[in-house]
Amino acid sequence: MKFPSWHFIRVWQRNRDVFFRLWHSEAPGFVAEPIIILVAMGLGLGAYIGLVDGQQYIEFIAPGIIASYAMFSATFECTYGSFVRMEYQKTYDAIIATPLSIEDVTAGEIFWGATRSFMTGTIILVIAAAFQLVPSLWALAIPALAFLEGIMFASIAILFTSIVPAIYSFNYYFTLFITPMFFFSGVFFPLSSFPEIVQTLSWIAPLTPVVHLTRALISGDFHLDLLWALALIIVLSALFFCVSLVTMRRRLII
Amino acid sequence: MAIIKTKNLTKKFKDLLAVDTVNLEIKQGECFGLLGPNGAGKTSLIRMITAVSPPTKGDIWVQGNNLRTHSRQVKAILGVVPQLDNLDEDLTVFQNLMTFARYFSIHKNEAYRRSMEILSLFELQNKCNSHIRELSWGMKRRLLLARGLINMPKIMVLDEPTIGLDPQTKYLVWHKLTDLKSQGVTQLLCTQNMEEASILRNRVAIMHQGKILSLDTPQELISRYVGNEVWEIGLNSEERDRTVEELERRGLDFEDVGGKIHVFHIEAEESISGLVSSQGRLRQRPATLEDVFFRLTGRSLAE
């Protein structure tokens, strides 16, 4: 297995330049949508729900919205975005003919995906704070967590991108992996409402530990389990990062 | 001195032997042409030399650096012009060059200067802020060439650089390549354009089914395989058998190409006189690299 070099930053810079040229076409998805969900679910649906775990419903879902939209950002970037660059635009082919290696490209894409998570997480956090939903100063650590979360989901996405035969295959990724996670990781209701077996299963979903951590950072209410959550995120990130380096090389270096 | 050297270079894809034990030495400053039908293995060979595809067997050295261990250093001195357009569609013409310069860690000011310079070299200065999709095919090819020069490469590797270009653009490209040659840039060029190969190349290798069949200067290849002139005999069917018999009797080197017979290696005109009833059916023309190509790789389709 080969590792990326510092040159990966060149790929990150390329993606950054493209993003800031076209940001207005991306912004609605990652800023407007979470606000709509927060207001519609939090205030609209929340009016019928009352308190959840001793919180207003909108307070309860705010951390989950941050965590899941940070996930969506990295995921879209490193599935559809990366696939288009790799297969249709042949951007990777052009880059690996320069001093950059395929590992630099893969790492650049993953770190850019993580940067997207960081930006989305930070923006929604600020909005949530404006709604007075963020009581604890520990919330300042959320952008860093969103970045780490981004590395994890970008790596998983790149791994999938490196093995799919066609762009249509991403339907499976979203309907069987991403969307179920959105609903079963404790974003909209506490996992304790599920039967024991579903609760255990939901800890396999990588979004679950992120939601728990984000919720703790927002409320300032910590407990020991959160260390496990953090450790899980770090291990999964490192694991999928390394695997995606290998599978991407297999796909492109023939 | 050989700037590119390959030893027993082999590339295998499942059951296909794309490149078969190729030993090449390309000299510093020369223009080296790689000629061959589709599927001959030219692109596979080029992809290995440009360090984007690892050899199945064998080794490559560029400026004495083994590609297995020094691919990053080698790629830094290469200018690669691919056969297919892989310009960055998300960026403008100018940004394409600036971004590419950054992959080579060229400082921003220097990258700006060079981008401007090579854009005007390829007459693209008016297209600076255009999007890639707004460019014509010819402009894209010119931009691909310009991009290949951004790092001021010591070696240019070009895969069919003038494919699909109008004559004006083709001559512009040839002119720039000749300039580069006079500046001492080594060129490795894959082409199916025989005219291109004879105009630009010092030496030409003819490749077929993964192997190099022959390697020499275009002129030397022509005189070795077909002689300097080719005689074409236009035939009707009743004359055909008789003429073939007569050619065989005289021991001449000829090839039946369907409707016509090409006769090669004719030193004196007498040896071909009296072959056909009407002199109008006999035509003499200078031999070209294309004749060599056909003789070596055959006339049937390779794929």
Contacts between the chains, C-beta under 8 A, distances in Angstrom:
chain1	res1	chain2	res2	distance
A	5	B	72	7.9
A	7	B	103	7.8
A	7	B	105	7.8
A	10	B	102	5.5
A	10	B	103	5.2
A	10	B	105	7.8
A	13	B	99	7.9
A	13	B	102	6.4
A	14	B	88	7.5
A	14	B	91	7.9
A	14	B	99	5.3
A	14	B	102	7.6
A	17	B	91	7.1
A	17	B	95	6.8
A	17	B	99	6.9
A	18	B	90	4.3
A	18	B	91	6.6
A	21	B	90	7.6
A	21	B	91	7.8
A	22	B	90	7.5
A	85	B	90	8.0
A	89	B	86	7.3
A	89	B	88	7.0
A	89	B	89	5.1
A	89	B	90	7.3
A	90	B	84	6.7
A	90	B	85	7.8
A	90	B	86	3.7
A	91	B	86	6.9
A	91	B	88	5.8
A	91	B	90	7.8
A	93	B	52	7.4
A	93	B	82	7.2
A	93	B	86	5.1
A	94	B	82	7.5
A	94	B	86	4.1
A	94	B	87	7.4
A	94	B	88	6.8
A	94	B	100	7.8
A	95	B	103	6.2
A	96	B	52	5.3
A	97	B	50	5.9
A	97	B	52	5.9
A	97	B	75	6.8
A	97	B	78	7.5
A	97	B	80	4.3
A	97	B	82	7.3
A	98	B	75	6.1
A	98	B	76	7.9
A	98	B	100	6.9
A	98	B	103	3.8
A	98	B	104	5.9
A	98	B	151	7.8
A	99	B	72	4.9
A	99	B	73	7.9
A	99	B	75	4.9
A	99	B	76	4.8
A	99	B	103	6.7
A	99	B	104	6.2
A	99	B	105	7.4
A	100	B	103	5.6
A	101	B	71	7.5
A	101	B	72	7.0
A	253	B	52	7.2
A	253	B	53	6.6
A	253	B	54	6.5
A	254	B	13	7.4
A	254	B	53	6.3
